[in-house]
Amino acid sequence: METIQNLEKETVNGLQSLCKLCHDSSEGYRTAAESIDHAQMREAFLSVADKRRVARDELAGMLGTSHESIPKGGTALGKVHRWWIDIRGSLNGGNEEVVLIEAIRGERTIEDEYEDVLKKTMGSPANATLHAQLEGVKSSRKTLESLKELSD
């Protein structure tokens, strides 16, 4: 039986993947906040960055409790995505809407990854935390979508 002190390999892999994704997301939002002049968007991005850092720390805590390795950074794909946000923003004259569209797209990707991990780890003691984090991601996406509607 899986316990938080003895997680199954599928759960460990999922937590490690989400840990990297949350790191990427936090870094990406900090990068995006630096390129935004719109105060409300900047505050929203920094808030999401902080929430993702907390989520990453929660995931790392579960991995540590189970004596599993904790990823130190993010993924190559995350670095590419941050680069893409920078390029798109630059090509569009620093257009905040473009950065916001990329952020919303990123939120959908994160939602998909959480849902995938949850399907693979049904019954895991980590799932309550994963469900709560997924709800936080959905809430962040809705906040960003409402900001986009204001900018339209």
Backbone torsions as a table, in degrees:
resi	resn	phi	psi	omega
1	MET	NA	133.5	-179.2
2	GLU	-74.0	133.2	173.7
3	THR	-126.9	168.0	-180.0
4	ILE	-66.0	-25.0	176.9
5	GLN	-83.3	-14.9	-177.2
6	ASN	-141.3	74.4	-177.7
7	LEU	-75.9	145.5	176.2
8	GLU	-72.4	156.8	-175.9
9	LYS	-56.5	-41.2	179.6
10	GLU	-60.7	-40.7	178.3
11	THR	-67.5	-44.7	178.6
12	VAL	-58.2	-47.6	179.6
13	ASN	-59.5	-43.5	179.2
14	GLY	-64.3	-44.0	179.4
15	LEU	-64.6	-40.9	178.5
16	GLN	-64.2	-42.2	178.5
17	SER	-62.1	-46.8	179.7
18	LEU	-67.0	-33.6	177.4
19	CYS	-59.7	-46.7	178.1
20	LYS	-64.0	-42.9	-178.9
21	LEU	-63.4	-42.4	178.3
22	CYS	-65.5	-37.2	175.4
23	HIS	-61.1	-49.7	178.9
24	ASP	-57.3	-44.5	-177.9
25	SER	-63.5	-46.1	179.6
26	SER	-59.8	-47.4	179.2
27	GLU	-63.6	-41.1	-179.9
28	GLY	-62.5	-42.4	179.0
29	TYR	-67.6	-36.5	176.7
30	ARG	-64.5	-42.8	178.0
31	THR	-62.2	-45.5	-179.4
32	ALA	-64.1	-39.7	-179.5
33	ALA	-60.9	-33.7	179.2
34	GLU	-68.2	-23.5	-176.5
35	SER	-100.1	4.0	-176.1
36	ILE	-106.0	130.2	174.9
37	ASP	-89.7	-25.2	-177.6
38	HIS	-67.9	113.7	-172.8
39	ALA	-60.2	-42.6	-178.4
40	GLN	-65.3	-40.2	177.5
41	MET	-67.0	-43.2	179.9
42	ARG	-59.5	-45.7	178.7
43	GLU	-62.3	-41.2	178.8
44	ALA	-63.8	-43.4	179.5
45	PHE	-63.6	-42.5	179.4
46	LEU	-66.6	-35.8	177.4
47	SER	-64.3	-45.8	178.8
48	VAL	-64.6	-39.7	178.4
49	ALA	-58.1	-44.0	179.2
50	ASP	-65.2	-41.4	179.3
51	LYS	-63.7	-38.9	179.6
52	ARG	-69.3	-33.8	176.7
53	ARG	-65.1	-42.3	177.7
54	VAL	-63.7	-43.3	179.1
55	ALA	-61.4	-43.6	178.5
56	ARG	-60.5	-42.3	179.5
57	ASP	-64.1	-37.7	176.9
58	GLU	-64.1	-45.0	179.0
59	LEU	-63.3	-43.3	178.5
60	ALA	-62.2	-37.5	178.0
61	GLY	-62.1	-41.6	177.7
62	MET	-65.6	-41.1	178.5
63	LEU	-63.6	-42.2	179.6
64	GLY	-64.1	-40.7	178.5
65	THR	-60.7	-32.9	179.5
66	SER	-91.0	7.5	178.8
67	HIS	59.7	38.2	177.8
68	GLU	-105.8	158.9	-179.3
69	SER	-70.5	142.8	-179.8
70	ILE	-107.1	122.0	179.5
71	PRO	-58.2	137.2	-178.2
72	LYS	-82.8	-28.4	-176.5
73	GLY	-139.7	-153.9	-178.7
74	GLY	-104.0	-150.2	-177.4
75	THR	-111.9	160.8	174.9
76	ALA	-62.0	-37.3	179.6
77	LEU	-62.2	-38.1	178.3
78	GLY	-63.3	-40.7	177.7
79	LYS	-64.2	-40.2	178.2
80	VAL	-64.0	-41.5	-179.5
81	HIS	-64.5	-41.8	177.3
82	ARG	-62.1	-41.4	177.0
83	TRP	-60.7	-42.9	-179.1
84	TRP	-63.3	-41.1	176.8
85	ILE	-60.0	-45.6	179.5
86	ASP	-59.8	-46.5	-178.5
87	ILE	-64.7	-49.0	-178.8
88	ARG	-61.3	-41.5	178.1
89	GLY	-62.7	-41.0	179.6
90	SER	-67.1	-44.4	-178.6
91	LEU	-65.2	-26.7	-179.7
92	ASN	-102.2	27.6	177.0
93	GLY	63.7	33.5	179.8
94	GLY	71.6	24.7	-177.4
95	ASN	-59.1	115.7	-177.3
96	GLU	-64.5	-32.6	-179.7
97	GLU	-63.3	-37.1	179.2
98	VAL	-63.6	-44.2	179.1
99	VAL	-64.8	-39.3	178.6
100	LEU	-64.8	-41.3	177.2
101	ILE	-60.6	-43.3	178.2
102	GLU	-64.3	-38.8	179.2
103	ALA	-64.4	-42.4	178.6
104	ILE	-64.1	-41.5	177.4
105	ARG	-61.3	-41.8	177.5
106	GLY	-62.7	-38.5	178.6
107	GLU	-63.0	-40.7	178.1
108	ARG	-63.5	-39.0	177.8
109	THR	-63.1	-42.8	179.9
110	ILE	-65.5	-42.8	177.1
111	GLU	-56.6	-46.9	-179.6
112	ASP	-59.5	-41.7	-179.0
113	GLU	-66.4	-43.4	177.3
114	TYR	-60.9	-44.6	-179.7
115	GLU	-63.2	-38.7	178.1
116	ASP	-63.7	-46.6	179.2
117	VAL	-63.3	-41.7	179.7
118	LEU	-62.1	-37.8	177.2
119	LYS	-63.8	-39.4	-176.5
120	LYS	-77.8	-16.4	-173.7
121	THR	-121.7	27.9	-179.8
122	MET	-50.9	134.5	178.0
123	GLY	86.3	-4.1	179.8
124	SER	-71.0	146.5	175.6
125	PRO	-66.7	-11.8	177.8
126	ALA	-82.4	-13.7	-170.6
127	ASN	-65.8	-32.0	178.7
128	ALA	-62.4	-43.5	177.5
129	THR	-64.7	-42.9	-179.6
130	LEU	-63.4	-41.2	177.4
131	HIS	-62.5	-44.5	179.9
132	ALA	-62.8	-41.8	178.6
133	GLN	-65.7	-39.3	177.3
134	LEU	-60.7	-42.0	177.7
135	GLU	-62.2	-36.8	176.4
136	GLY	-64.3	-39.4	177.6
137	VAL	-64.2	-44.4	179.1
138	LYS	-62.0	-40.5	178.3
139	SER	-63.4	-41.8	178.0
140	SER	-63.0	-42.7	179.1
141	ARG	-60.5	-43.7	-179.7
142	LYS	-63.2	-39.0	177.1
143	THR	-61.9	-45.6	179.9
144	LEU	-65.8	-38.3	177.8
145	GLU	-64.1	-37.2	178.9
146	SER	-69.6	-34.4	174.4
147	LEU	-64.5	-38.7	178.6
148	LYS	-63.9	-41.2	178.5
149	GLU	-61.6	-36.8	178.1
150	LEU	-66.9	-31.9	-177.5
151	SER	-83.6	-14.7	-179.3
152	ASP	-71.6	NA	NA
